[in-house]
Amino acid sequence: MIRVVVTTFSDEATAAAAVRTLVAERLAACGTIVPAARSIYRWKDRIEDSAESIVLFKTTRAAYSAFETRLRELHPYETPEILAFDPAAAGESYACWVEECCACRASPQ
């Protein structure tokens, strides 16, 4: 079963490096980077206004625990946004592709 994970990074290059690592390690089938997002949020009792890049990862429920652990290792934020969703529906061929990509995880580096 597919799981979609949303996170943000401070810049596109950092996001791309994390996506490449998670895809190479077969913890994610894909990471779609949406650059030039703007986040306004409260952090340590201050209102922050930051440029960020959003990443939409496609992984599986089976790979999720290892995926989340590795994402936290790679992520530069003290408290990274990690939101996971199980889609109500997914195209069958796409779902099979995601499952195949995450089925044979490479050994952790």
C-alpha positions as CSV (number, residue, x, y, z in Angstrom):
1,M,0.0,0.0,0.0
2,I,1.3,3.5,-0.9
3,R,2.0,6.1,1.7
4,V,2.5,9.8,0.7
5,V,4.8,11.8,3.0
6,V,5.0,15.6,3.0
7,T,7.9,17.5,4.4
8,T,9.7,20.8,3.8
9,F,13.3,21.8,3.5
10,S,15.0,25.2,3.7
11,D,16.2,25.0,0.1
12,E,15.9,23.0,-3.1
13,A,19.4,21.6,-3.1
14,T,19.0,20.2,0.4
15,A,15.7,18.7,-0.6
16,A,17.2,17.1,-3.7
17,A,20.1,15.6,-1.8
18,A,17.6,13.9,0.7
19,V,15.4,12.7,-2.2
20,R,18.3,11.2,-4.0
21,T,19.5,9.4,-0.9
22,L,16.0,8.0,0.0
23,V,15.3,6.9,-3.6
24,A,18.8,5.3,-3.9
25,E,18.3,3.4,-0.6
26,R,14.9,2.2,-1.9
27,L,13.1,3.8,1.0
28,A,11.1,5.9,-1.5
29,A,10.0,5.4,-5.1
30,C,9.9,9.1,-5.8
31,G,10.2,12.5,-4.2
32,T,8.6,15.4,-6.0
33,I,10.2,18.8,-5.1
34,V,8.0,21.9,-5.2
35,P,10.4,24.9,-4.9
36,A,9.6,28.4,-3.9
37,A,7.1,27.8,-1.1
38,R,6.7,30.3,1.7
39,S,5.9,29.2,5.3
40,I,4.7,31.5,8.0
41,Y,4.8,29.8,11.4
42,R,5.4,30.1,15.1
43,W,8.8,28.8,16.3
44,K,10.2,29.3,19.8
45,D,7.6,32.0,20.5
46,R,8.4,34.1,17.4
47,I,6.6,34.4,14.1
48,E,8.9,33.2,11.3
49,D,8.5,33.8,7.6
50,S,10.7,31.5,5.5
51,A,11.3,30.3,2.0
52,E,11.1,26.5,1.8
53,S,10.8,23.7,-0.7
54,I,8.0,21.1,-0.2
55,V,8.7,17.5,-0.9
56,L,6.0,14.9,-1.6
57,F,7.5,11.5,-1.1
58,K,5.9,8.3,-2.4
59,T,6.8,5.2,-0.3
60,T,5.0,2.2,1.1
61,R,3.5,1.4,4.5
62,A,5.9,-1.4,4.8
63,A,8.9,0.8,4.2
64,Y,7.6,3.8,6.2
65,S,9.3,3.1,9.6
66,A,12.8,2.9,8.0
67,F,11.9,5.8,5.7
68,E,11.0,8.1,8.6
69,T,14.1,7.1,10.6
70,R,16.3,7.9,7.6
71,L,14.5,11.1,6.7
72,R,15.0,12.3,10.3
73,E,18.8,11.5,10.0
74,L,19.0,13.5,6.7
75,H,16.8,16.4,7.7
76,P,18.5,19.6,8.9
77,Y,15.6,20.9,10.9
78,E,15.4,20.4,14.7
79,T,11.7,19.5,14.3
80,P,11.0,18.5,10.7
81,E,7.5,18.5,9.3
82,I,6.7,14.8,8.5
83,L,3.1,14.2,7.6
84,A,2.2,10.8,6.3
85,F,-1.1,9.9,4.4
86,D,-2.5,6.7,3.0
87,P,-4.4,7.6,-0.2
88,A,-7.9,6.3,-0.4
89,A,-7.2,5.3,-4.0
90,A,-4.2,5.0,-6.3
91,G,-3.8,4.0,-9.9
92,E,-3.0,0.3,-10.0
93,S,0.0,0.5,-12.2
94,Y,1.4,3.4,-10.2
95,A,0.9,1.6,-6.9
96,C,2.6,-1.5,-8.3
97,W,5.6,0.7,-9.4
98,V,5.9,2.3,-5.9
99,E,5.7,-1.2,-4.3
100,E,8.4,-2.6,-6.7
101,C,10.7,0.4,-6.1
102,C,10.5,0.0,-2.3
103,A,10.4,-3.8,-2.1
104,C,14.1,-4.6,-2.3
105,R,15.7,-2.1,0.0
106,A,19.5,-1.7,-0.4
107,S,21.5,-2.2,2.7
108,P,21.8,1.0,4.7
109,Q,25.1,2.8,4.2
